[in-house]
């Protein structure tokens, strides 16, 4: 039994949910998102709430029930409030800048890394070391932030690298010179 799938989703004002065949379309003040409903999952939108239900007790339908509900809820939150990921670059000489539709990362390599910014995302860089990724699609925001962090993950000895804002990096002790 999916506990997540059974919870109803409350709709904020100015957000509309429509079912177009097997596709869920969510429109709000920040934009429009769509998602194809898996087979065996149905959606009902009425009186300011959305409920996701499954048509049978098959293992696959039970597995997709909570996932589909979470994806619809993330779409509703995205078009009403949006999602934000903050990244920090730590280290001397490491910096970032937005150049057109690319994120230019100088991370201590012999060449700059130009990472294309997907459409639908807004990326801003402040103080050359703080990157803010904003968008309405939670998966797209998280994936872009993870790709940028993956270019130079924080290392445990000096703590240099790209990290999420507020991320704790466990520091290790360096080599000890013994006699």
C-alpha positions as CSV (number, residue, x, y, z in Angstrom):
1,X,0.0,0.0,0.0
2,X,1.4,3.3,-1.1
3,X,1.1,5.9,1.7
4,X,2.5,8.6,-0.5
5,X,0.1,7.8,-3.4
6,X,-3.0,8.0,-1.2
7,X,-2.4,11.6,0.0
8,X,-4.4,14.3,-1.9
9,X,-2.5,17.2,-3.4
10,X,-3.9,20.7,-2.6
11,X,-3.9,23.1,-5.5
12,X,-2.6,26.7,-4.9
13,X,-4.5,29.6,-6.5
14,X,-3.7,30.3,-10.1
15,X,-2.6,26.7,-10.8
16,X,-4.7,24.6,-13.2
17,X,-4.3,20.8,-13.7
18,X,-5.8,19.3,-16.8
19,X,-5.8,15.7,-18.1
20,X,-5.2,15.6,-21.9
21,X,-5.6,11.9,-22.8
22,X,-2.9,10.2,-20.7
23,X,-0.9,13.5,-20.3
24,X,-1.1,15.6,-17.2
25,X,-0.7,19.4,-18.0
26,X,0.0,21.8,-15.1
27,X,-0.2,25.5,-15.7
28,X,0.7,28.2,-13.3
29,X,2.2,31.7,-13.0
30,X,5.8,30.6,-13.6
31,X,5.0,28.3,-16.6
32,X,3.6,25.1,-18.0
33,X,4.7,21.5,-17.4
34,X,3.4,18.2,-18.7
35,X,3.9,14.5,-17.7
36,X,2.6,11.3,-19.4
37,X,0.8,9.3,-16.8
38,X,1.9,5.6,-16.5
39,X,-0.5,2.9,-17.6
40,X,-2.7,1.8,-14.7
41,X,-2.6,5.2,-12.9
42,X,-5.4,7.7,-13.0
43,X,-5.8,11.3,-11.9
44,X,-8.8,13.3,-10.7
45,X,-8.7,17.1,-10.2
46,X,-11.7,18.6,-8.4
47,X,-12.5,21.2,-5.7
48,X,-8.9,22.5,-5.4
49,X,-7.4,19.0,-4.8
50,X,-5.8,16.4,-7.0
51,X,-5.9,12.7,-6.2
52,X,-3.8,10.0,-7.9
53,X,-5.2,6.5,-7.8
54,X,-4.2,3.1,-9.3
55,X,-6.6,0.9,-11.3
56,X,-5.4,-2.5,-9.9
57,X,-3.2,-4.0,-7.3
58,X,-0.5,-5.2,-9.7
59,X,3.0,-4.9,-8.4
60,X,4.0,-2.4,-11.2
61,X,0.9,-0.2,-10.5
62,X,1.6,-0.2,-6.8
63,X,5.2,0.8,-7.5
64,X,4.2,3.7,-9.8
65,X,1.4,5.0,-7.7
66,X,3.5,7.0,-5.2
67,X,6.0,8.0,-7.9
68,X,3.3,9.5,-10.1
69,X,1.8,11.4,-7.2
70,X,5.2,12.9,-6.3
71,X,6.0,13.9,-9.8
72,X,2.6,15.7,-10.1
73,X,3.1,17.4,-6.8
74,X,6.6,18.6,-7.9
75,X,5.1,20.0,-11.1
76,X,2.5,21.9,-9.1
77,X,5.1,23.3,-6.7
78,X,7.4,24.2,-9.7
79,X,4.8,26.2,-11.6
80,X,3.7,28.1,-8.5
81,X,6.9,28.7,-6.5
82,X,9.8,27.2,-8.6
83,X,12.9,25.3,-7.4
84,X,16.3,26.7,-6.5
85,X,19.7,25.1,-6.0
86,X,22.7,27.1,-4.7
87,X,26.3,26.1,-5.4
88,X,29.5,27.5,-3.9
89,X,33.0,27.3,-5.4
90,X,35.7,27.0,-2.8
91,X,39.4,27.4,-3.7
92,X,41.9,30.0,-4.8
93,X,41.6,30.9,-8.5
94,X,38.4,28.9,-9.0
95,X,35.5,30.9,-10.5
96,X,32.4,30.8,-12.7
97,X,30.6,33.2,-15.1
98,X,27.6,33.1,-17.4
99,X,28.5,33.7,-21.0
100,X,25.4,33.8,-23.2
101,X,23.7,30.4,-23.0
102,X,26.8,28.7,-21.4
103,X,28.2,28.5,-17.8
104,X,31.9,29.2,-18.0
105,X,33.7,27.3,-15.2
106,X,37.4,27.9,-14.4
107,X,38.2,25.1,-12.1
108,X,42.0,24.9,-12.2
109,X,42.3,23.0,-15.5
110,X,44.3,24.1,-18.5
111,X,41.1,25.0,-20.3
112,X,37.8,26.6,-19.3
113,X,34.7,24.3,-19.1
114,X,31.8,25.6,-21.0
115,X,28.6,23.9,-19.8
116,X,25.5,24.6,-21.8
117,X,22.5,25.9,-19.8
118,X,19.3,24.0,-20.8
119,X,16.3,26.1,-21.8
120,X,13.9,26.6,-18.9
121,X,16.7,27.2,-16.4
122,X,17.9,30.6,-15.1
123,X,21.5,30.5,-13.9
124,X,23.1,33.5,-12.1
125,X,26.6,33.9,-10.7
126,X,27.4,36.3,-7.9
127,X,30.9,37.1,-6.5
128,X,32.4,34.8,-9.2
129,X,31.9,31.9,-6.7
130,X,28.2,31.6,-6.0
131,X,26.0,29.9,-8.6
132,X,22.2,30.0,-8.3
133,X,20.2,27.6,-10.5
134,X,16.5,28.4,-10.8
135,X,13.7,26.7,-12.7
136,X,10.2,25.1,-12.6
137,X,11.3,21.5,-13.4
138,X,12.8,20.0,-10.2
139,X,14.5,17.2,-12.1
140,X,16.2,19.6,-14.6
141,X,17.4,22.0,-11.8
142,X,18.8,19.1,-9.7
143,X,20.5,17.4,-12.7
144,X,22.2,20.6,-13.9
145,X,23.4,21.4,-10.3
146,X,24.7,17.8,-10.0
147,X,26.5,18.1,-13.4
148,X,28.2,21.3,-12.4
149,X,29.2,19.8,-9.0
150,X,30.5,16.7,-10.8
151,X,33.2,18.8,-12.6
152,X,35.1,19.3,-9.4
153,X,33.5,17.6,-6.3
154,X,34.8,18.9,-3.0
155,X,37.9,17.1,-1.9
156,X,38.4,16.0,1.7
157,X,41.9,17.3,2.3
158,X,41.7,21.1,1.6
159,X,37.9,21.3,1.0
160,X,38.4,22.8,-2.5
161,X,35.8,22.2,-5.2
162,X,32.1,22.9,-6.1
163,X,29.6,22.1,-3.3
164,X,26.0,22.7,-2.6
165,X,25.3,25.7,-0.3
166,X,25.4,24.5,3.3
167,X,27.0,21.1,2.4
168,X,29.3,19.8,5.0
169,X,32.6,18.3,3.7
170,X,34.3,15.8,6.0
171,X,37.9,16.8,6.2
172,X,40.7,14.3,6.5
173,X,44.0,14.7,8.1
174,X,47.0,14.9,5.7
175,X,50.1,12.8,5.7
176,X,51.9,12.8,9.0
177,X,55.7,12.8,9.0
178,X,56.8,10.1,11.4
179,X,60.3,9.4,12.8
